[in-house]
Amino acid sequence: MKLRIPAAVLGACMLFSAGGCSFLELSLDDALRPPKTMGNEAKIEKLISDSAKGGYTLKYPKNGNYRSAIITKDLDGDDVAEAIAFFCGKDETTRLHMLVMHETDDGWKVSGDFVTETTDVDCVDFAKVTGSDSLDILIGYSTYSPNVNFLSCYSYKNGDTASVSAGQSYSAFYCGSLEQSNRTEVVTLSLYSADNEAKATLLEYNGDKRALYAKSSVAMDPSVVSFKHVTFGELGGGTRGIAVDGAYADKTICSQIIYYNRELAVLRNPLYREKVKNITLRTADVYCTDSNNDGLIDIPTVEKLPYENIDSRANTADKMTRHTFDAANEALVRENDFALNSAYNFCVKIPNDWEADTFTARLDGNAMRFFEWNDKSLGTPIFEIRAFDSAKWEQGKETDGYTLIYRDNRYAYALKNNTDSDSQFELTDDEIKTSFSLLGDTG
């Protein structure tokens, strides 16, 4: 009986595969559970054992969306899954096998057994990078150098698997399209180390040489020590790119925008310039994302709202500004401002007609309070949003005068509106409710 994949499950797998591989994707979920030994799974394990000719140790990918040592994936789109397994033979401490298997009417057969001199698999992904109708297999193998891995690629067709020349080193790699086409490309990102310069590289397939080659590279910030969040998508104006949020050693975060300039035929990273402070540098854990579902990646910058002195700075809310990217001018274009309350995981969208430096917001325990700002001091209160413990809200403790906005198992978020009808900052309760969102929805 062939292992057939329901369409809904196959679709979900394809969505996950678009995320690429990063050594910072640490959630293991169910992927590290030992493979089941029933039905097709048992037959696959039998084939692995026969191929290993003795004892073997399964090797689990350490990062990415595919964390199992035995991965089933429909590579050729016939609704029948192939299988990929990673293992080391009994006496092969530094030789790692990638075994590709397919199912026939006569049972499971080996499609290819590829041996690499390494000890671990970094990550696995699938994408159509060679232009065939089948998904190609992209494997990252670990090296002995921290944050340095090397990329391998394999193509599958009609029961046979062939190696595609690759071998690029990387810290993280992602599959997607930087151009307006259905073609999938590979972008590798490298952190600075003794073995690597900090750079992004666009890989493309050369059919004549059956190889992935570096079409273009661009320097990245060498002070970034880890990648926090990476997003492929539309930047606007017909330009696609990859937004990379990275962290420095002091845990501050910056964004870099990598895109392919078709006129110049080069990768560009305009937010990074050597010895120039990145304008996206921030301490708040907010990332590039399509925050308003308009199909465009938003890039955040963060600064403090007005405060009186250094003592009040710590209790003053951050203002996050979401920008789009104008590729023609390589500049950020302001979209919306938000006041952040990271401790209680929410933010408030600032009305567009509120002028800068005419208001501020204070963080007071579980509350964020908005005030008018009179040059160098607090003015009249405008409104506040308080995060009550859900149980206390249910009991009605200290909730008088507050109106519920949103409630989950942990917090009940409620507002108290202090604005007068003749105030330039006047907002209705409904307008305040609409301005509220959880940070996961915008950051």
N, C-alpha and C positions, 0 to 999 in steps of 0.2 A: 504494500500500500504506500503510495507516494505521499510525501509530506506537503500538503497543500495549505496555502496561506489565505485566510479570509481577506477580502478586499479592504475592509476597515482596518485590520491589523497592519496590512501591507502599507496602507496610506500613512498610518501613524509612524511606522518605521522610517518611511521616506522623509517625513517631516523632521524627525529627530536627527537623521543623518546630515541635515543641512547645517547642524551646529558646529561641525568640525571637532578638532582635538586640541585640548589645552591641558597642560599639566596642573592647572588650578581647579579643574572640574573634579571636585573631590567626593561628590555624593555617590555612594556605591549602590544604593537602592537594592534591587534584587539581583544585580548582575553577578555578585560573588557567590551566589548559592551554587552548590555542586550540581553539575548537570544531572538531569533525571535519567534513570536507567530503565525506561519503559519504552516499548514500541520502537519507533525509528531511532530514538536516542540511544537505546541499547545496541542497535545495529551499527550506529555511527561509532560508538565506543569500541565495539568489536573490531571495526575496520582500523581504528587508531591503534589498538593493541597489536593487530596483525602487522601494521606498517612499522611500528616501533620495534618489533622483533624482540620483545622482552619487556621489562618494566619501564615505566615512563612517568614523568611528572607533568601535569597540566600547568600551563603558564597563563595567567590572567592579565589582560591589558590593565594598566594602572590608571588610565585616564580616558576621557571621551565618553560617548554614549553607549559603546559596546564594551561591557566589562566581563563577559563570560569567556572562558577558555574554549568553549565550543559555541560558535555562532551560526545560526541558520538564517539564510538570506536568499530571497529569490533574485538571482543575479541577471537572468536572461529574460525575465518578464513573462514566463510561461505558467505562473501561479504554482510552480513547484520549487521548493526551497533547495538550494545547495547548502553545504556545510563547510565551515572553516574551523580548524582546530589548531591550537598552539601547544606544543609540548617539547620537553627535552627527554631524550632517551636515557636509559639507566646510567650509562657512563658518559653522557654528553653534558658536562656541566656548563660549557660555553658554546654549545651548538643548539640552536633553537629551530624546531621544525614548524613550518606553516603547512598544514595538510588541507588541501581543497578536495572536497568530495561531492559527487553528484549521484542521484538516484536513477537507476535504470529499471527495466522490467525484470532484470536478473538480480536486482538488489543494489546496494551501495557500492560505488567504485571510486578509486582514487583518480582525481583529475590532475593533481600536481602535488609534489612534495618538495618544498623549497627550504633549504637549510641556510641559516644566517649565523655568523659568528657573533653571538651576543648572549645575554642571559635573561633579558626581559623584553616584553612588549610594552611600548609606551601607550599606543592607542590604535584604534581601527576605525576606518570610515569607508563609505562607498559612494561613488559618484561616476558619472559618465564623462571621463576626462580624455579618453582616446578617440571619441567620435563614433564608437560602435553603439549598437542597440542594447548592449549589456552594461550593467554596472561594473565598473572597475573596482578592484580591491586596493585600498591605500593603507599601508601598514607603517607605523612609526616604531622603530626599535630603539631601545635605550642604549646609551653608552656609559662609560665610567665617569664622564664629566657631568656635573650637575647642570640641568636645564639644556643639555645638548643631546639631541636625538637625531637619527637619520631616517630618511623617508624611502620607502620602497613601494612599487606599484606593480599590480598584476592584472592582466586582462583575461576574461573567461568567455569562451564561445564553444558551443556544441560539445560540451563535455571535456574540453581541454583548457588548461590554464597556462599562460605564458608570462614570463617576466618582462616588465617594461623598464628600461633603464631610467633610474632616478638618482638616488644617493645623496640628495641635498640634506644638509644638516639644518636643524630648526629647534626652537623651543616650543612652538605651538604651530599647528597648521589648520587651515580652514578651506572648505570647498564651497564655491559659489560662482557668481558671474559678476565681473566688473564692467561688462559691456552689455548693451541691449541685445542680447541674443540668448538662445537656449543652451549655448555651450557653457560647460562648467569648467572653471579654472581652479587652480590650487594656489593659495597664498600662504607662504610660510613666514612666521615671525620669529626673530631671534633676539634674545637678550644678550647684552654684552657679557663676554667672558674672555678668558685667556685664549679660548679656541674659536670664538665667534665675535664678529662685530655686530652691533645692534642694527638690524635692518629688516625690512619687509621685502619679500621677493615674490614676483608673479611668475608662476610656472605654467607653461603651455606645452601641448603635445606636438611633437614632430613625427609625422607618420612615416617619413622616409627613413629616419633613424630609429624609429620605435623607442622614443625617449622623451622624458619630460625635461625641458630645458628652461633656464632662467631667462624669461623674456625681458624683464626689467627689475631692478632693485632700487630701493631708496633708503637712506639712513633713517634710523629711529633714535629716540632719546636713550643714550647709553646709561643714564642714571636710573631708569626704570628697572626694578629688580623682579617684578612679577606682573603678569597680566591678570586683571580682575574680571574684565567683561569685554567680550568682542561681539560685534554685530555686523553682519552683511546686510546691505539694503540700498534703497534709493536715497540719494542726497538732495535731489532736486535738479531741475533743468536738464533732465535726461542723463544725469551722471549717477553711476552706482559706485559704491565704495565700501570700505570696511572701517568701522569705528572701533578703536582700541583704547580701552581704559586701563591704564597701568598704574602701579604703585611704586613710590620711591621707598628707600630704606626707612624713612621717618613716617611711613604709612600715609603720607599725602598722596593725592591721586591727580593724574592729568589725563587728557584725551589726545589722541592722535588720529587724524583722518587720512586714510590711505586710499587713493583713487588713481585710475589710469587716465592720463591726459592723451586723448587720441591724436590731437594735432601734433604734439611733441613726441608721441610714442614713448612715454616714460611714466613710471610710477611717481606720484607726488605725495608729500607729507607736509603740507603747508603750516600746520600748527606747531611743528617742531623746527626751531632754528637754533643753531649752536650758540651758546652763551646768552640766549635771550629767554626770559621767563615765559613759560607757556601760559597764555591767558586763561586756560581752563584749570590751572592748579587750584586744588581745593582740599579741605579736610573732610567734607561731608561725603558719605558713601552713596553718591548718586551717579548714575551711569548714562551713557548714550543709549537711547532707545526711541522707538516710535511711541511717544507718550500720549498723543492725542488721536492715534489711529488714522492719520492722514496719509499713511504710506511713506513718510519721510523720517529719516533718523534725526532725532533732536540731540544737540550737543549742549551739556550744562556748563555754566560758569556759576561760581558761588562767591558772595561777599556778605559782610555783615550789614544789617540794617543800622540806622543811626543809633549811637549810644553816647552817654554823657562823658564817661571817663573809662580808664582801663579797668576799674573795679566792676563796672556794669557791663563790660564787653562780654564776659562769659555767659551772662544771662540774657543776652540779646540774640534774637533769632537770626539765622542765616537767610539771605535772599538768594534763591536759585533762579537763574534766568535760563530759559530754554531757547536755543538758537537752531535755525537751519543753516545749511552750508551753501554758500554761493560759489560754485566752482569757477565761474567766469572771472570773478575777482578774488577768489581764494580767501573769502572773508566770512565771518559769522554774521547772521542776520537775526536780530532779536525777535522772538515770538511772544513769550509770556513770562511773567515773574511769579514766583511762589515763595511764601514764607515757610521754612522747614521746622518741624519738631521731630528730630530724629529719634529722640529718647522714647517717644510714644508713637512713632511710625506714621505720622501724618503730615500733610502740608495743606496750605491754603493758597489758592490762586488769587493774586492781587488784581483788583479791578483795573482795567486799562486806563481809566480816567483818573486814577490816583497818581499824582505826580511824585517823582522821586524826591526823597528828603522832606516830605511833608507828613510822613507817618513812620511808625516803627512798631516792633512787636517784642514783648518781653516773655521769657520762659520762666514761669513761676511754679515750681513743683510739677503737678500734672496738668497745668494750664498754659495756654499761649494767649497773651493779652495784647490787643492792638490799641495803640494810642496815636493821637495826633502828635506831630513833632514840631515844636516851636523853636526853630533855629538850633538851640543847644540843650533843650530840656523837653521832658515829657509834657504833653498837653492833655486834652480831654480824652477819657477812655472811649473807644469805638465799639469793640465787641471782644468777646473771648470765647475760646473753645477749650473745654476741659475733658480729659480722658478719665472717666470714673471707672473704678473696678466694676465689672459687670454685676457681681453679686450685690454690691452696695447700691448700684442703680436700681436693681430689682427691689431692694428693701426701702428705697426712697430716702437713703441717708444723705443729707446735705445737698439735695438735688433741687430745692425750691428755686424757681426762677430760671431753670435751665430747660432747654428744648432738645430732645433727642435728635441727633443727626444720623448716627449709624451705631450698630452694636454687633460685636462678635463675642466669642466665648471668653475673651480676656477683658476687653474694654467696652464701655459705652461712651461714645463721643457725643458731647452735648454743647450747645451754644447758649450764650447770654448776650443779648443785643442791647447795647447802650446808646446807640446813635439817636440823635434828634432829627426830626423831619426837616429842619432847615440846615442841617450839617452838609458840607460838601462831601462827607464820607458816608452819607446815609445809605444803608443797605437793609433790605427786608430779610426776614428769617430765611425765606426760600433762596434768596441770593447767596446768603452765607452758606446754607446747606449745599448749594450747587458748587461753591468754590472749594469745598472740602474734598479731599481724597487721601487715601492711604498711600504711603510712599512707594509701595510695590506697584501701584498703578501709574506712577509718574516718574519714578526714579529707578 
